[in-house]
Amino acid sequence: MCGGARVIRSRGGSCIIDPFGEILAGPNFERETTPAAEIDRQAIARSKFDFDVTGHYARPDVFRLAVDERRKSPVPPCPTLPSRQAAKKGRRARNCLCVARNRVLRWRPGTA
């Protein structure tokens, strides 16, 4: 432990799994290794028949596809952001996020 913080170690466990979910290589928790396996590229095409991501064979009582075709407004312009001093004083208000100059900035309504 360093400075009272807990040290968390990952045991690793890298493995190679084929498109049908079968483990082809690994995991090895005993020593450091690099898993290697021969992959059947035809299995990729065959597995797509089992996993229909577009929902053609999904149960209609469980799954549904809904498309919201209503017109959406673009991102509204960012309001004037408060100075750091004003933000530090901060009145109780929920945090809002604003995208400005390719950064996400945090501001509190009512502190500007």
C-alpha positions as semicolon CSV with decimal commas, in nm:
position;residue;x (nm);y (nm);z (nm)
1;M;0,000;0,000;0,000
2;C;0,117;0,347;-0,086
3;G;-0,028;0,643;0,102
4;G;-0,316;0,434;0,232
5;A;-0,444;0,345;-0,116
6;R;-0,532;-0,016;-0,192
7;V;-0,330;-0,183;-0,466
8;I;-0,544;-0,377;-0,711
9;R;-0,370;-0,626;-0,935
10;S;-0,516;-0,776;-1,249
11;R;-0,441;-1,142;-1,306
12;G;-0,463;-1,101;-1,682
13;G;-0,645;-1,384;-1,848
14;S;-0,616;-1,300;-2,216
15;C;-0,777;-1,559;-2,436
16;I;-0,892;-1,615;-2,794
17;I;-1,257;-1,702;-2,849
18;D;-1,407;-1,810;-3,181
19;P;-1,726;-1,653;-3,322
20;F;-1,938;-1,932;-3,167
21;G;-1,803;-1,865;-2,816
22;E;-1,561;-2,159;-2,795
23;I;-1,230;-2,083;-2,619
24;L;-0,944;-2,155;-2,860
25;A;-0,652;-2,046;-2,642
26;G;-0,599;-1,927;-2,286
27;P;-0,652;-1,799;-2,030
28;N;-0,333;-1,883;-1,844
29;F;-0,314;-1,744;-1,491
30;E;-0,002;-1,942;-1,391
31;R;0,260;-1,751;-1,593
32;E;0,299;-1,473;-1,850
33;T;0,210;-1,600;-2,197
34;T;0,083;-1,478;-2,531
35;P;-0,214;-1,686;-2,646
36;A;-0,205;-1,809;-3,006
37;A;-0,461;-2,007;-3,203
38;E;-0,553;-2,101;-3,556
39;I;-0,870;-1,924;-3,664
40;D;-1,124;-2,055;-3,915
41;R;-1,225;-1,748;-4,117
42;Q;-1,528;-1,930;-4,256
43;A;-1,665;-1,954;-3,901
44;I;-1,716;-1,577;-3,904
45;A;-1,966;-1,597;-4,191
46;R;-2,139;-1,903;-4,039
47;S;-2,171;-1,737;-3,698
48;K;-2,359;-1,442;-3,845
49;F;-2,653;-1,673;-3,907
50;D;-2,671;-1,735;-3,530
51;F;-2,644;-1,372;-3,422
52;D;-2,884;-1,150;-3,613
53;V;-2,789;-0,799;-3,503
54;T;-3,045;-0,633;-3,730
55;G;-3,333;-0,820;-3,568
56;H;-3,479;-1,008;-3,864
57;Y;-3,539;-1,318;-3,652
58;A;-3,595;-1,151;-3,314
59;R;-3,912;-1,233;-3,118
60;P;-4,160;-0,948;-3,173
61;D;-4,297;-0,990;-2,820
62;V;-3,952;-0,917;-2,675
63;F;-3,770;-0,696;-2,927
64;R;-3,881;-0,408;-3,145
65;L;-3,713;-0,158;-3,374
66;A;-3,831;0,200;-3,338
67;V;-3,705;0,490;-3,548
68;D;-3,766;0,841;-3,420
69;E;-3,816;1,041;-3,740
70;R;-3,899;1,369;-3,567
71;R;-3,680;1,662;-3,663
72;K;-3,404;1,727;-3,410
73;S;-3,248;2,064;-3,336
74;P;-2,870;2,101;-3,353
75;V;-2,665;2,151;-3,038
76;P;-2,760;2,492;-2,893
77;P;-2,486;2,755;-2,857
78;C;-2,297;2,749;-2,530
79;P;-2,395;3,016;-2,275
80;T;-2,130;3,243;-2,129
81;L;-1,931;3,036;-1,884
82;P;-1,859;3,176;-1,536
83;S;-1,509;3,259;-1,424
84;R;-1,326;3,005;-1,208
85;Q;-1,378;3,224;-0,899
86;A;-1,753;3,238;-0,957
87;A;-1,760;2,864;-1,022
88;K;-1,572;2,797;-0,695
89;K;-1,829;2,995;-0,496
90;G;-2,100;2,804;-0,684
91;R;-2,459;2,813;-0,571
92;R;-2,634;2,479;-0,532
93;A;-2,753;2,378;-0,876
94;R;-2,725;2,072;-1,086
95;N;-2,418;2,047;-1,307
96;C;-2,456;2,101;-1,679
97;L;-2,210;2,015;-1,950
98;C;-2,119;2,243;-2,235
99;V;-1,903;2,169;-2,537
100;A;-1,677;2,464;-2,621
101;R;-1,364;2,466;-2,835
102;N;-1,349;2,086;-2,852
103;R;-1,351;2,054;-2,472
104;V;-1,622;1,957;-2,231
105;L;-1,655;2,224;-1,964
106;R;-1,857;2,208;-1,644
107;W;-2,065;2,503;-1,535
108;R;-2,336;2,569;-1,282
109;P;-2,651;2,755;-1,386
110;G;-2,701;3,080;-1,197
111;T;-2,330;3,137;-1,122
112;A;-2,249;3,332;-1,441
